[in-house]
Amino acid sequence: MSRSFKGVFPALTTPFLDDKISPEKLKENIQKYNRFGLSGYVVLGSTGESVFLTDEESEKMVMAARESAAQGKKIIVGTARESAKITLDFTNRMAELGIDAALVRTPYYFKSFMNREALKNYYLSIADQSKTPIIIYNIPRNTGISIESNLLFELSKHSNIVGIKESSGNLDFLEEVRPHLASNFSFLTGAASVFFPGLQLGARGGILALADLAPAECVQLYNLFLEGKREQALELQPRLAPLNKAIIETFGIPGIKHSLDLLGYFGGLPRSPLLPLDEKGKMEMEKILKKTKLL
């Protein structure tokens, strides 16, 4: 399969029943998503509460995704751990399951020591030995670490580093780096708030939590852009903005999961220490979904 990644990839949630993972519910969700023109699925990302899962649980969720994804859908898996060795071990364990790429966030626990050289060594040592392509995951909101433009230029030259999920929403960063990246290097925005302007500046697609709730609309926006119907795409972006703000800034994963339940998918509860959405939050999410014409 191609090592190029473009289009819309929903950042899938992890379903729990009585605080146990439910691979069957994940399969049911994916089978519903298969109806849309999504390019594939991201499993074990931030939206998937990956930091709350054991390796055994993680492997079961990846197997479920692989088994239920329609033909041609790419499976991207979050594999990052805090050390290069454990990340590489888990990445290659996932590679054996037939994933299409590993999404590797920046290590952050010892953030004061995560300078340019530490990050460079981390990614290059993993890429050298990984049995699957690597997509860098830049999410400073969660990690407090940012990939600098010059470091990205250098990392992008590695044959096994094929893209970046850039979740800061910083369009200046995209505008700065895109002209210097190879045409087959996939710059994917992780911020739906700037999905359309990101495409205009050269992003090849997005890995979006918003696509969990509005897959058809995210794909429509992407296709309108490809078809040159920029004005129609530009109209769709602000329509989706309140929903995206609610699930990213206000209610987070509990808001996404409750919304999934309302929309006919399985959302369920988040895993502790995240708290379920309270009644006020539930009412607000329902109101926003109706305003966005999803309910």
PyMOL commands that set and color helices and strands:
alter all, ss='L'
color gray80, all
select helices_A, chain A and resi 23-33+50-52+55-68+84-95+111-113+116-129+140-143+149-155+171-180+192-200+210-213+215-226+230-250+252-262+279-291
alter helices_A, ss='H'
color red, helices_A
select strands_A, chain A and resi 7-10+16-17+20-21+40-43+74-78+101-105+134-138+161-166+186-189+205-208
alter strands_A, ss='S'
color yellow, strands_A
deselect
rebuild
show_as cartoon
